[in-house]
Amino acid sequence: MLPRIRKYWVPSLVIAGARFSFQDSLASTPDQKRNPWLLLESESRDGTIPAIGDANTIQYVLHLSVGQEFEVLRTSGSPVRLKLVGALRDSVLQGELMISEANFVRAFPEQEGYRFFLLDVPPDEAAMLTQLLDERLASWGFSTESTRERLAAYHKVENTYLSTFQSLGALV
């Protein structure tokens, strides 16, 4: 049984923007190699849905690699087959799987609304926007976190694991 992982859709605007750094992908065309996000919009003959995840999540949580397929469960309990087509390098999206918006709406129609937002804000305006969003949208459960804070938290966990294994290795 695979662990529960949050699934997010990626809007076409993000796909076109070629953001984030990739560690690995199934890109085969020059356009896909320049922008592996395009793989999310590719059609599969077998009905699998292309997905991109963080490299650490793919390797250490799912115990899979790019190119492999696996199932996730809808809220109803029925399975959806995903194929890993790309792995992000050291990203703020650890623990997440991304699929195209069209595939998300088709595969998970019971999921309503938006639960995760990535905001591209100039650094000198970030504090003001964060405060405004937290104040105005808190009653709807909205909270903000900087990418710097999120990555630092991930690295802290990784470093704890590394320290633990190094200590255990010294005892052997």
C-alpha angles and dihedrals in degrees: 000000000000120000118256111266126185114247121212133185120229116220119229090248091063091045091053092047095064093217126169129037120269125217095189140353144166091243112151106164125067090246092052091047090054091045116018090183085081087073088074089068095050119114121236123210093213097052097251116143117232113239137184123206140171111279093235092050092048094049105034105027103031095028089219138113137221110290096034125114131220141161132253123189127242118223086262090059096247116130130248119199116226129187119207106231100165144018123211119221116237096329138168086242098078111148092024135107120204127206131169119279092244092053092045093053091046097045100037107031091153091066109092130189130359125296105174130044131184110204122198103210130163108254093241091057099042098090093050093048093045092053092047094049093045092050098043101038103034093102088062092051096259116153132168134221127178119237088237091058093045094050091045090055091050092048091049090057092046092050091049091054092047092049091049093051092045090052092049090048090055090056094056 
